[in-house]
């Protein structure tokens, strides 16, 4: 029978290295998961609003980010999180799937036969985008029974984000 490998410490004390290795692997997994959750969002120049406020996410809530930005040809695109460009119809399908996957619903006070999703959506829309694309997003959220929707903005900006760099 083989004995576990133990490291001899000064003074003749043996130390089992297995728990330490387990902890290192757990830390590696933890940092991999945290890094995956902080995926870089699409580059969006948020508008400046005079009345914006910071809302902290509630524990247990799920927030989806819909980015509206421009592709390399200058065409407006919608993305769920940092995924591929979506059409209005595809966005609706994705939002319904996300609401169903989240699975938390509340009663609709105006229609007792309907349930409303507790999923939250934040729209990060570039300040140069047309208003019609935001209307498409609100329409898709409404059809998916998602009513906790907000638009992201900034309180202040110090430099022109569209200024060409030398």
N, C-alpha and C positions, 0 to 999 in steps of 0.2 A: 504494500500500500504506500502510495506517495504522500508525502507530507506537503502542506502548503508552504510556499516560499515565504520566509519571513526575513525581515531585515534586522540585523543586530545593531542596536543603538549603543552608544558609549555607556559603559557600565554593565554590559551584558544583558540588557533588556531587549526582548524581541518585540517587533512591531509588525502587525499584519497590514499589508499595503492594499488589500482588496477594498475596504471601505473608502479609502482615499481615491482610488481609481474610479469607483462608482460615482463619487461626488464630482470628479472632473468630467466624466461623461454626461452626467446630468446637467452640469453647467454648460457644456457644449451644446446640448440639445436645447436648453433654455435660450441661449443666445441665438441659435439658428431660428427658432420660432419667433422671437422678438424682432429679429432682423427682417423676417418675411412679412410681419405685420406693418412695418414701417416702409413699405415700398414707396419709392418716389412718385409723387403725383405728377400728372401732366403739367407742362408749363402753361400757366394761366395768369394773365395780368388782371387781378381783381379790381373792380371799381372802388372808388373812394365814396363812402357814405357818411353823411353828417350825423346820422342817428344809429350807428351800428353798435352792437353790444356783444360781448363774449358769453357764450353759453357753454357751460361745462357738460360733458356727456354724463348721463346718469348711470350708475352701476347696473350692469346687465343689459343696457340698451345696445342696439346695433345701428350703426350709421353707415349708409351707403353714400359715396361721393360720385356725383355725375359731373364730369368735366366737359366744358364747352370751350374748345380752343380752335386753333387753325392748323391745317396740315402744311406741308412745305410749299404747296401751290396757292396758299392763302384761302382755301375753302374751309368753312366752318365744319367741325366734326364734334360729335357727342361720344363720350366714352364713359362706361361704367367702371369706376375706379380707374385703373390704368390699362384697361383692356383695349380691344380693337374698336374702330369706329363703328357706330351703330346708327341704323335708321330709326325713325319714330316707331315703326312696327316692331322692330327687333328689341328696342328699348322696353316696350310694353311687355313683351314676352319675358325678358330678363327680370324686370321688376316683379312680375307675377311669380316667377320662380323663386326669387329672393324672399318675397313676402311669405310664400308657402313654406320655404325652408326655415325661415325664422319662426313661424308657427305661433306667434303670440298675437291675439286678436282681442278687440274690445267691442262692445255693442255700439251700434250706430244710433245716437239719440233721435235721429230724424227718420230712421227706417229700421224697425225692430227685426226685420228679416235679414238684415245685412250685418256683417262684421267688418270692422276697420282694423287694418294692420297696425301694430305698434312699432313697426320698422320706421326708422327716420331716414330722410334723404336730405343731403346738403348739395346744392347746386353751386359749383364753382365755375362761373361764367366769365369769360374774358370780356373786358369792358368794350372791346371793339366788335363784339358779336351783335347780330340783329336780335331784336326782341322776339321775333317769331319762333326762334329755336327754344327759348325759355317757355313759350306757350306750349310747344310740343311736349316738353318735359313735364309741365304741370298736368297736361291732358293725360299723358301716360301714367303718371302717379295716381291721378283720380280714377282711371280705369282699373288700376291694380289695387284700389282701395287703400292707398297710402296717402294719409293726409297730414303727416308730420313732415312738412317740407319747408326748408329755409334756403335762403341765398347767402352765399359768403361774400363779404366785402372787407375793405380795410378802413381804419379810422383816419389814416394819414399816409401820404406818400412823399418821399423826399426827393425823388428824381424821376425823370421821364422814362418809363420802361420801354418805350418804342424808339428812344433815341439810338441812332446807329453808333456802334462802337468803332473807334478808329483802328 
